[in-house]
Amino acid sequence: MDANSPPSECAFCAIVAGRAFAREVLRTDTVLAFLPDVPAVLGHTLVVPTTHLPDIWAVGQREACDLADATRRVAVAVAEATNAEGMNIIQSNGVAAGQSVFHLHIHVVPRKSGDRMPDLWPDDAEWSVAQLDSIVEELRATLNHHG
Protein backbone atom coordinates (compact mmCIF):
# COMPACT_ATOMS: atom_id res chain seq x y z
CA MET A 1 0.00 0.00 0.00
CA ASP A 2 1.34 3.47 -0.80
CA ALA A 3 0.74 6.81 0.89
CA ASN A 4 -2.15 7.61 -1.47
CA SER A 5 -4.11 4.40 -0.97
CA PRO A 6 -7.73 4.97 -0.05
CA PRO A 7 -8.69 4.27 3.57
CA SER A 8 -10.69 1.21 2.45
CA GLU A 9 -7.34 -0.49 1.76
CA CYS A 10 -5.68 0.70 4.98
CA ALA A 11 -4.87 -2.06 7.48
CA PHE A 12 -5.23 0.30 10.44
CA CYS A 13 -8.58 1.65 9.18
CA ALA A 14 -9.78 -1.97 9.02
CA ILE A 15 -8.77 -2.43 12.66
CA VAL A 16 -10.48 0.82 13.68
CA ALA A 17 -13.66 -0.28 11.87
CA GLY A 18 -13.57 -3.75 13.45
CA ARG A 19 -13.01 -5.52 10.10
CA ALA A 20 -9.62 -6.82 11.24
CA PHE A 21 -8.47 -8.30 14.53
CA ALA A 22 -6.20 -6.42 16.91
CA ARG A 23 -5.29 -6.76 20.56
CA GLU A 24 -6.79 -3.43 21.64
CA VAL A 25 -5.67 -1.76 24.84
CA LEU A 26 -7.44 1.62 24.52
CA ARG A 27 -10.25 2.97 22.37
CA THR A 28 -11.76 6.44 22.41
CA ASP A 29 -13.77 8.32 19.78
CA THR A 30 -10.54 9.69 18.28
CA VAL A 31 -7.74 7.26 19.16
CA LEU A 32 -7.12 3.51 19.17
CA ALA A 33 -4.16 1.74 20.81
CA PHE A 34 -3.32 -1.88 20.07
CA LEU A 35 -0.44 -4.33 19.91
CA PRO A 36 1.18 -4.72 16.49
CA ASP A 37 1.05 -8.21 14.95
CA VAL A 38 4.77 -8.65 15.66
CA PRO A 39 5.79 -6.45 18.61
CA ALA A 40 9.48 -5.51 18.77
CA VAL A 41 9.40 -6.26 22.50
CA LEU A 42 6.64 -7.44 24.82
CA GLY A 43 4.34 -4.50 25.52
CA HIS A 44 5.14 -2.62 22.26
CA THR A 45 1.90 -0.77 21.49
CA LEU A 46 0.69 1.36 18.57
CA VAL A 47 -1.40 4.49 19.03
CA VAL A 48 -3.37 5.58 15.93
CA PRO A 49 -6.02 8.18 15.17
CA THR A 50 -9.42 6.65 14.38
CA THR A 51 -9.61 8.98 11.37
CA HIS A 52 -7.38 8.05 8.44
CA LEU A 53 -4.42 10.44 8.50
CA PRO A 54 -1.44 9.31 6.40
CA ASP A 55 1.30 11.14 8.31
CA ILE A 56 2.18 13.93 10.74
CA TRP A 57 1.60 16.61 8.10
CA ALA A 58 -2.11 15.70 7.95
CA VAL A 59 -2.70 16.12 11.70
CA GLY A 60 -4.66 19.08 13.03
CA GLN A 61 -4.21 20.65 16.45
CA ARG A 62 -7.16 18.84 18.10
CA GLU A 63 -6.03 15.48 16.70
CA ALA A 64 -2.49 16.16 17.85
CA CYS A 65 -3.70 16.84 21.39
CA ASP A 66 -5.77 13.65 21.44
CA LEU A 67 -2.85 11.58 20.12
CA ALA A 68 -0.40 13.11 22.58
CA ASP A 69 -2.69 12.47 25.56
CA ALA A 70 -3.45 8.89 24.49
CA THR A 71 0.26 8.23 23.92
CA ARG A 72 1.03 9.54 27.41
CA ARG A 73 -1.67 7.34 28.94
CA VAL A 74 -0.50 4.25 27.03
CA ALA A 75 3.16 4.92 27.90
CA VAL A 76 2.30 5.05 31.61
CA ALA A 77 0.36 1.77 31.38
CA VAL A 78 3.01 0.03 29.26
CA ALA A 79 5.81 1.11 31.60
CA GLU A 80 3.96 -0.18 34.64
CA ALA A 81 2.75 -3.43 33.04
CA THR A 82 6.21 -4.33 31.70
CA ASN A 83 8.40 -2.93 34.50
CA ALA A 84 10.18 -0.92 31.81
CA GLU A 85 13.52 0.71 32.56
CA GLY A 86 12.96 3.21 29.73
CA MET A 87 10.67 4.01 26.83
CA ASN A 88 10.96 4.90 23.16
CA ILE A 89 8.15 6.87 21.55
CA ILE A 90 8.71 6.52 17.80
CA GLN A 91 6.70 8.10 15.00
CA SER A 92 7.96 7.80 11.40
CA ASN A 93 6.75 9.65 8.29
CA GLY A 94 7.45 8.63 4.72
CA VAL A 95 9.31 5.75 3.14
CA ALA A 96 12.71 7.37 3.79
CA ALA A 97 11.92 7.33 7.52
CA GLY A 98 10.79 3.71 7.50
CA GLN A 99 7.02 4.23 7.46
CA SER A 100 5.43 1.07 6.06
CA VAL A 101 1.75 1.58 6.95
CA PHE A 102 0.55 4.94 5.67
CA HIS A 103 -1.86 5.62 8.52
CA LEU A 104 -0.18 7.76 11.16
CA HIS A 105 0.91 5.64 14.10
CA ILE A 106 2.99 6.12 17.20
CA HIS A 107 5.07 3.25 18.57
CA VAL A 108 5.23 3.05 22.37
CA VAL A 109 8.15 0.72 23.03
CA PRO A 110 9.14 -0.28 26.58
CA ARG A 111 12.88 -0.71 26.98
CA LYS A 112 15.14 -2.73 29.25
CA SER A 113 18.91 -2.88 29.23
CA GLY A 114 20.09 -5.51 26.76
CA ASP A 115 16.72 -5.91 25.02
CA ARG A 116 16.51 -6.79 21.33
CA MET A 117 16.00 -3.20 20.13
CA PRO A 118 18.91 -1.60 18.25
CA ASP A 119 20.49 1.74 19.11
CA LEU A 120 18.50 4.49 17.43
CA TRP A 121 21.00 7.35 17.11
CA PRO A 122 24.34 7.54 15.34
CA ASP A 123 27.13 8.52 17.70
CA ASP A 124 29.32 10.18 15.09
CA ALA A 125 27.33 13.12 13.73
CA GLU A 126 29.76 15.89 12.85
CA TRP A 127 28.17 19.17 11.78
CA SER A 128 30.01 22.45 11.50
CA VAL A 129 29.00 25.48 13.51
CA ALA A 130 28.06 27.17 10.23
CA GLN A 131 25.74 24.26 9.30
CA LEU A 132 24.07 24.33 12.72
CA ASP A 133 23.65 28.12 12.61
CA SER A 134 22.23 27.92 9.09
CA ILE A 135 19.65 25.25 9.87
CA VAL A 136 18.49 27.01 13.02
CA GLU A 137 17.86 30.17 11.00
CA GLU A 138 15.95 28.18 8.35
CA LEU A 139 13.84 26.53 11.03
CA ARG A 140 13.04 29.81 12.77
CA ALA A 141 12.09 31.46 9.48
CA THR A 142 9.86 28.54 8.50
CA LEU A 143 8.15 28.47 11.90
CA ASN A 144 7.57 32.23 11.78
CA HIS A 145 6.14 31.91 8.27
CA HIS A 146 3.70 29.16 9.27
CA GLY A 147 2.75 30.66 12.62
N, C-alpha and C positions, 0 to 999 in steps of 0.2 A: 504494500500500500504506500502511495506517495503522499506528500503534504496536501495535495489538492483532492484527495479521495473524498467522496461524499460521506457524511456521517453514517449512512446506512451500511457502509463497508468498514466502519471503524470498530475494532475489537473492544475498545473501552466503552464506546457508545452502546454496544451490545450488552456489556456487563451492566451499565447504568440502567438500561431498559429491561433487564432481567432475561434477555434472550441467550445469555451465556453465563456459565457458572463462575463464581468467584468466592473466595473466602473473605467475606466482608467483615470489617471491624468497626466501621462508622458510616452512617448514611444520614445526610441532612437533605434539605431541598436543593442545596447548591453544590454539595461536595460528597464524594464517595471515597472511602479508604478501604483497600483490600490488599491481600497478599498477592504478589505476582505468581505466575505458574511455577517459576523456578527462582525462588528467593536466593540472593547472593549469600545471605547468612540467615539463620533462624530469627524471625521477627521482622525482616525486611518488609516494608509496607509501602504501597503506592497511594498517593492522595491525588485525586483527579476532580476537575469540575464536572458537574452533571451535564452542563451544556458543552457541546463540542467546540473546543477552542484548540487550534492546531499547535500553538506555541505561545511564548510569553508576550509576543507583540500583539496578540489578539485579546489580551486580558484587560478588562476595565478595572477601575478603582474598587468598586464594590466586590467584584469577583476576586480581586487580589486580596482584599481584606478577609473574605471568607476562606480562601485557600490558606492564607497565612495562619489564621486562627485554627483551622482544622489541622494543619501541619504541626502547630505547637501542641495541640491536644494529643495527636497521635504520637508525637515524639516523647511526650511525658509517659504515655501508656506503654510504648515500646520499651523505653529505657527501664521502667519499673518491671515489666513482665519478663525481660531478658537479662536483668542485672547488668546492663550495659556499662562499660567503662567510658564510653564516648559515643558520639553520634555523627554520622554524615547526613546532611540534607543535600540532595543532588537533584538538579533540574537542568536538563539539556535541551537545546533548541537547534534544530537543523541537523542534517546528515553529518556535516563536518564536526559537530559536537557529540555525535553518537546517538542522536535521537532515532529510534527505530519504529516507534508507534507515534503517529502524528496527531495525537490528542494530548494536550499538555498534561504532564504528570510529574509529581514530585516524589523522589525516592527518600524514604526515611529508613536509614540503615544503621542499626545498632552495631557498635564496634567493641571488640575486646582485643587486648594485646595478643598478637600472633594469629589473628583470625585469617581467613582466606582472602580477604579484600586486599588489592594491591595499593601501594602508595599512590596518591592522587596528584601530587605536585612535583614538578621537576625541581631539583635542588641546585641547578646550575644556571638559572636565568641571569644573563648579564646585559643590562640595558644601560646606556650612557645617560648621564645627567640631562643632556640635551634631548634625548628621546623621551625621558620621563617628563620633563618640563613641557615638551611639545604636546604629548598626549593629554596631560592635565589641562592645558589650554583648550584643546579640541573638545574635551569632555565638558568643560565649563561652558563653552560657547554653545554646544549642542543642547545642554540642559537649559540654558537661558533661553534659547530659541524655542524650545518645546514647552517651556513653563514648568 
